[in-house]
Amino acid sequence: GRPRYVIETRPETNEVVVGPEELLRRSAIDAGAPVLLAEPSPLEDGGIGWRDVTVQVRAHGRPVPADVTIDLGTGTLRARLHQHLRGLAAGQSVVVYGGESGDQVLAQATVT
């Protein structure tokens, strides 16, 4: 009786996973093949990345505050969002913005 939403598709097994709207909300973004356009900073946990930046997933999507870490060994980017994001899909591009004015592109990666 409640609306259901596509949460995940699994092409290799021809499965579509559906669920309630709450499962569309994401608090983190994992992405691969990052392209770094600015030098990441050392972080207090020993990693590298940026704190208090914004990430944007769609060309006209709303920028979301986040902390971003880069793992050069695995070639991954992880954005921990300060507020939930809805409707994230694998294959989308995630762009990290920062700098003094907040409009400098720091990195880009593909959502996994």
HELIX and SHEET records of a PDB file:
HELIX    1   1 PRO A   11  THR A   13  5                                   3    
HELIX    2   2 GLU A   21  LEU A   24  5                                   4    
SHEET    1   A 2 TYR A   5  ARG A  10  0                                        
SHEET    2   A 2 GLU A  15  GLY A  19 -1                                        
SHEET    1   B 7 SER A  41  PRO A  42  0                                        
SHEET    2   B 7 ILE A  48  GLN A  56 -1                                        
SHEET    3   B 7 VAL A  64  ASP A  71 -1                                        
SHEET    4   B 7 THR A  76  ARG A  86 -1                                        
SHEET    5   B 7 ARG A  25  LEU A  36 -1                                        
SHEET    6   B 7 GLN A 104  VAL A 111 -1                                        
SHEET    7   B 7 SER A  93  GLY A  98 -1                                        
END                                                                             
